[in-house]
Amino acid sequence: MMYQEFKNECAELGMTEFNLKDNEFEQIHMVYVYHPSIKTKQDIARLFVYFGMTVIYDMLQRAEIICEKEKEISTKRMELEKLLEQMENIKS
C-alpha cells in the first residue's frame, strides 16, 4: 500500500488532518503487510483513524516477527532447492 492510498482510506473514514512522523508510515505498512489480523487497507486505516499509532505500535512486534520468519522460510526454501538441484546433478 502506498502512502497516498493509506491517506485516502483514512480520509474516507473522516480523518481531516493527517500528520505522520518520519517512520510511522513504515510501521503502519509493516503491520498492514505482516500482521495476521489485518486483511485489507480498510482494516489498517480503521485502526489508525479510531485508535491512532498506539494500536499500531502494539501490533508492530508481532508483524516484525512474522516478517523475519517469512524471510527465514524463504532462505530455507532456496537452500532446499539448491540441495535438490545438487542431488539431481549427482543422479544424472
C-alpha positions in Angstrom: 0.0 0.0 0.0 1.3 3.4 -0.9 1.2 6.4 1.4 -1.4 8.2 -0.7 -3.7 5.1 -0.7 -3.5 5.0 3.1 -4.2 8.7 3.4 -7.2 8.3 1.0 -8.6 5.4 3.1 -8.3 7.5 6.3 -10.0 10.4 4.6 -12.9 8.2 3.6 -13.3 7.4 7.3 -13.5 11.1 8.1 -9.9 11.9 9.1 -9.4 15.5 8.1 -5.9 16.1 9.5 -3.2 13.7 8.5 0.2 14.1 10.2 2.7 11.2 10.5 6.2 11.3 11.9 9.1 10.2 9.7 9.0 6.4 10.2 5.3 6.0 11.2 4.1 5.1 7.8 6.8 2.4 7.5 5.5 1.0 10.8 1.9 1.2 9.6 2.9 -0.6 6.4 4.7 -3.3 8.2 1.6 -4.0 10.3 -0.6 -3.9 7.2 1.6 -6.4 5.3 2.5 -8.9 8.1 0.1 -8.8 11.0 -2.4 -11.7 10.7 -5.4 -9.7 11.9 -5.1 -7.2 9.0 -6.7 -8.3 5.8 -7.5 -5.1 3.9 -6.4 -1.5 3.5 -9.6 -0.5 5.2 -8.7 -2.6 8.3 -5.4 -0.8 8.9 -7.0 2.6 8.1 -9.8 2.0 10.6 -7.4 1.0 13.4 -5.3 4.1 12.7 -8.3 6.5 12.5 -10.1 5.2 15.6 -7.1 4.4 17.8 -4.1 6.2 16.4 -0.5 5.0 16.4 -0.8 3.3 19.9 -2.5 0.3 18.5 -0.1 0.1 15.5 2.8 0.2 18.0 1.2 -2.7 19.9 0.8 -4.8 16.7 4.2 -3.9 15.3 6.3 -6.5 17.2 4.2 -9.4 16.0 4.3 -8.1 12.5 8.1 -7.8 12.6 8.5 -11.4 14.0 6.3 -12.7 11.2 8.3 -10.8 8.6 11.5 -12.2 9.9 10.1 -15.8 9.9 8.9 -15.4 6.3 12.5 -14.3 5.4 13.8 -17.4 7.2 11.4 -19.6 5.4 12.4 -18.1 2.0 16.0 -18.7 2.8 15.4 -22.3 3.7 13.4 -22.9 0.6 16.2 -21.6 -1.5 18.6 -23.9 0.3 16.3 -26.8 -0.3 16.1 -26.0 -4.0 19.8 -25.9 -4.2 20.2 -29.2 -2.4 17.6 -30.8 -4.7 19.4 -29.5 -7.7 22.7 -30.9 -6.4 21.0 -34.2 -5.8 19.7 -34.3 -9.4 23.1 -33.5 -10.7 24.6 -36.3 -8.8 22.0 -38.7 -10.0 22.5 -37.9 -13.7 
